[in-house]
């Protein structure tokens, strides 16, 4: 039995979907309330107090990409090719979502929380410009293949779909039609629908 510390709709949702997709039982701990006992519990095992944090038989894994790779290597699945160029491509796009696109949105949330007025506007304009460039790259990629890493669904598609839903917090983010088509395919998965229902999250990025 796994234990997943999560916040509704955050990047931890990708782990939630993945566990559902892999058919694994999980105890979910919502740490969305910063003053809750659950948040204090998380802090004891993760000094960064960040999600996702996964506990697997007492072992704590505290970075999203590490959690994803751990689960994909532990359980039989088709969400990460076994070897070769296909695996390298799938890993590249997973890391793009985790280490390029995710931090770009994080800068936007930082600006909303810490700046006001003209300063906030300048930071957000710069940030959204970069986010849009990233989505343009995704759109161009999807002109060549139905999924981001090629002909089959991978974990990268799931993480991209989760991150995209944060766009509703900002004005001016532009996502292409083929990318939205991808989101529709991903959120139609029973594993994704189950996570949306459990976390009580409305998906808006595919509209």
N, C-alpha and C positions, 0 to 999 in steps of 0.2 A: 504493500500500500504506500503510495506516495502522499506527501503533504506539500501543497503549493500555496505559498503566500502570494496574494494577488491584489490588484486594485481594479475595479470594474473598467473595462475598456482599455486598460494600459497595455504595455508590451507583453505583460504576463498572460494576456488573453491568447497569444500565439501558443504558449505552452499548454494552456487549458485546452485549446482546440486540438493540439498535437496529442495530448494524452487521450482525449476522446477518440481521435482517429486511430490511435494504437490500441484502443480497447482496454485501457488501463484504469483501474480504480484509483481515485484520488480524494484526499480530504482537502477541501478548499478553505483557506483562511483569508477572509477579507480584511485588509489592513488600511482601507480607505479612510477610516476615522483616525486622525493622528493622536488622539487621546485615549484610544481604546486599549484594552488588555492585549488584543491581538497585535497591535503595533509595538507594544512593549516586548511581547514574546518574540517578534521578528528582530528587534534590536539586539536581543540576547544572542542570536545566532548569525546576525548580519550587521556589523557595526555601520555599514553604509545605509542601512534601513531602506533598501531598495527592493523593488520587485522586477522580475520574478526571482523568488528564492525557492528552491526545491529541496525537500528533504527526502532522500532515498535510503531507507533502512539505516537512519541515523547519520548518513553522510550528507552534508550541506553543500549545495552547488549554487553559486550566487551571481552568475552572469548569464544573460539570456542566451547568447550563442553557445556557451558551454553547456547549458541545460539542454538546448535543442540537440546538439551533437551527441551528448550522453544518451538521450532517449532514443535517437535514431540508430545509434550503434548497439544499443542494448536489446531493442525489439525489432522483429522482422517487419519490414515495411518497404514501400516503393518511393518514399519521399526524399531519398538521397541515393543517387547511383552508387554502385559499389566501387567503381574504379574508372580510370581513364579521363579523357577530356570531358565526358559528361559529368563526372563527379566534380572535377575542377570548376566547371561552369556553374554547377549548382551551388558549390561552396562560395564562389565569387559573388553570386547574387544574394546569397544569404548574408554574407558579410557586408555587402552594399547596404542592405536593409538595416542591419544591426549597427554598423559603424559609420555610415554616411548619411542615410536618410533619417534615422532615429535622432542623431545629434542635431540635425538641422531643425527638426521640429522642437527639440529640447531648447534650442536657443530662442525660438519663438515664445515658448512658455515662460522662459526666464524673463524675456522682455515684458510680457504681459504682467508678470508678478512684481518686477523690480523697477520698472521705468514708468514715467508718465509723460503726457504732452508730446512735444516735438521730439524729444529724445526717444521716446517709445516708438513714435512713428518712423523715425529714421532707421532704428534697429529692425523693426518689423518689415519695413520695405526691403531692406537688404536681405533679411532672412527669407522672406517669401520669394524673392527673386531667385535665390539659390534653390529653394525647395522646388520651384517650378522647373528649373533646369534639370533637377533630378527626375522629376516626373516626365519631362520631355525625353530623357534618355530611356526611361522605361517604355514609353509609348513607341519609340523607334525600335526598340528591341522586340516588342510585341507585334510589330508589322511583319516580322520574320518567323515567328513561332507562336503557338497558342498559349504557352506558359513562359515564364520569364527565363527558365533555363533550357527550354527546348520543347519537346513534344509531350512531356508528362508533368503533372503537378509535383512540385517539391515544397519543402518547408519554406523556401524563400517566398513563394507565392502567398503562403499563409501569413508570414510576418509583414510583407508589403501591404496586404489587405487590412491587417490590424492597424498599422501605422496610418494608412490613408484616412481612416475614420476620424483622426484628430483634426483633419482639415477644417471641420465645422467651427473650430475655435478661432479661425482666422479669416480675414477677407482677402481675396485676390489669389487664392491657390487655384491653379488650373490643372485639371487632370483629363487626359485624352480619352477618347471613346473606347479604343481598344483596351486601355487600362481599366476602364470602368467595366468593360465586358469581362475582363479577368476577375474583378472583384465579385461580379454576379455569380460566376461559376464557383468561386471559393466559398462565398457565404451560403450557397445552396447546399453545401456539404452538410449532412446530418450532424457531423461533429462540430461544425461551426454554428449551426442553428442551436444546438444544445448549449454551447457556451454563451451565445447571445442571450438565450432565455435565462440561464442560471445567473449570469452577471447583470441581467436586466439592462442591456445595452441596445440602443437603436442604431442600426447601421445606415449611414447617410451618404457615404462616399460614392456609392454606385449610382446615385440618382442623376 
